Amino acid sequence: MSHKSIQEFHKLVSERKDYDYDFTGWLEGDTIVDVQVGVQPSGITTQIEFTTTTVKIWCEGGIGNASYEVKITVTTDLTRVEIQKLVVHVEPD
């Protein structure tokens, strides 16, 4: 997953949306064992689901006309660490 670009998404305040990441190519036989998510600034709620190769981040809430950076930190069985970032732009309902 080299040459990362920060993905940007839009949602309404009342929407709950999910964003999927497939790490299969980067893993090369390794497996995901832990995923952590941080949000800056605080304001949206996140929930994490993951398998040995994929990550799903659920985002909800936020303040209209605000943007939030979501940092996803993936750790593998071989202790490799991958960081992905996305920006969620929240629009008023």
C-alpha positions in Angstrom: 0.0 0.0 0.0 2.7 2.4 -0.9 2.1 5.9 -2.4 -0.8 6.5 0.0 -3.2 9.3 -0.7 -5.6 10.5 1.9 -9.1 9.6 0.8 -11.9 12.1 1.4 -15.6 11.3 2.0 -18.7 13.3 2.7 -21.6 12.5 5.0 -24.6 14.2 6.6 -24.7 14.7 10.4 -27.4 12.1 10.8 -25.9 9.5 8.5 -23.9 6.4 9.6 -21.5 5.3 6.9 -18.9 2.6 6.5 -15.5 2.7 4.7 -13.7 -0.4 3.7 -10.0 -1.2 3.3 -8.5 -4.4 1.8 -4.9 -5.0 2.9 -4.5 -8.3 1.1 -1.8 -7.1 -1.3 0.2 -5.5 1.4 -0.1 -8.4 3.8 1.7 -10.9 1.5 0.5 -13.9 3.7 0.6 -12.0 7.0 -2.6 -11.4 9.0 -4.2 -8.4 10.7 -4.4 -9.0 14.5 -5.2 -5.5 15.8 -6.8 -2.2 14.5 -6.9 1.1 16.3 -8.6 4.3 15.1 -8.1 7.9 16.2 -10.1 10.9 15.2 -8.9 14.6 15.1 -10.6 16.7 16.2 -13.0 14.6 18.3 -16.6 14.7 17.3 -17.5 11.7 15.2 -18.0 8.3 16.6 -16.2 5.3 15.0 -16.7 1.6 15.2 -14.1 -1.0 13.9 -14.7 -4.3 12.3 -11.9 -6.4 10.8 -10.9 -9.7 9.5 -7.4 -11.1 8.9 -7.2 -9.1 5.6 -9.8 -6.3 5.7 -10.9 -3.4 7.8 -14.3 -1.7 8.0 -14.6 1.7 9.8 -18.1 3.0 10.7 -18.5 6.7 11.2 -21.5 8.6 12.6 -22.3 12.0 14.1 -20.1 15.1 13.9 -20.9 18.8 13.5 -22.1 20.2 10.2 -19.5 22.0 8.1 -16.7 20.3 10.0 -14.0 17.9 8.7 -12.4 15.1 10.7 -9.2 13.1 10.0 -9.5 9.4 10.8 -6.2 7.6 11.4 -6.4 3.8 11.0 -3.4 1.9 12.5 -3.2 -1.8 11.5 -0.9 -4.2 13.3 -0.1 -7.7 11.9 0.8 -11.0 13.3 4.4 -10.4 12.2 4.3 -7.0 14.0 4.2 -4.9 10.8 2.3 -1.6 11.2 0.4 0.2 8.4 -1.3 3.6 8.8 -4.1 4.8 6.6 -5.8 8.2 6.9 -9.1 9.4 5.6 -10.9 12.7 5.9 -14.7 12.8 6.6 -16.4 16.0 5.7 -19.7 16.4 7.6 -22.4 18.4 6.1 -25.6 19.7 7.9 -28.8 17.7 7.4 
